[in-house]
Amino acid sequence: MGIIVINFKAYKEGSGKKALELAKIVEEISSKVDDYIAIAPNFLDMSEIMKAVDVDVYAQHVDAIEYGSHTGRIVPEMLKDIGLKGSLINHSERRLKLADIDFVIEKFRNLGLTSIVCTNNVATTAAAAALGPDFVAIEPPELIGSGIPVSKADPEIVRNSVEAVKKVNSNVKVLCGAGISKHEDYVTALDLGTEGVLLASGIVKAKDPRFALEELVGLK
Ligand SMILES: O=C(CO)COP(=O)(O)O
């Protein structure tokens, strides 16, 4: 089927022991379905998760810098060194400048890391696609964390993003996100021409994350 990337954000429910528990649930459910399910936990939980769980792990953010005199920053090479698959870039909760997005995409290309550039509308999606990342993920900020799925509330933005990306660079794959939680939301996203979804609260903050993920992939 498709691609599912779960962003743990800085949610308490997706941190520490809970992050590891959730990663194990993702590993178990991944093994039962054809969908590719990856996670983006916070930096502090990554090493332990990667030791314990066989799931692709992404960063939620990376800085557009070289090694050097920077404090509290993450250099792209560091992601490669600890074994991450890639990173979200330019999430609406952690925006970058266009030149910085370009820098990170280029670095990732050379390092063999997967770039997922988040965008907020069709124009920024087209602009991001022009930089040649692996993925763009269209996420209207007003729907993030709302429980209202972008694929149903604003199918046009998804469809138009897919179309815009095709015109600019057809090698770039499109994800969509914001408010996704149900299987139907996911299937609708795929029907609109995306490769899958980027989501957070629908799984991470669910009362029963295992049930929520099983439902998302259609096992319930
Ligand atoms: O920002 C998101 C994923 O990166 C979407 O968040 P929600 O799934 O909580 O709406």
The ligand as a Gaussian input file, in Angstrom:
#p B3LYP/6-31G(d) Opt

LIG

0 1
 O        2.350000      17.890000      11.831000
 C        1.987000      16.758000      11.558000
 C        2.934000      15.674000      11.237000
 O        4.208000      16.156000      11.042000
 C        0.556000      16.405000      11.555000
 O        0.142000      16.395000      12.850000
 P       -1.279000      15.728000      13.213000
 O       -1.281000      14.354000      12.638000
 O       -1.281000      15.735000      14.726000
 O       -2.328000      16.616000      12.633000

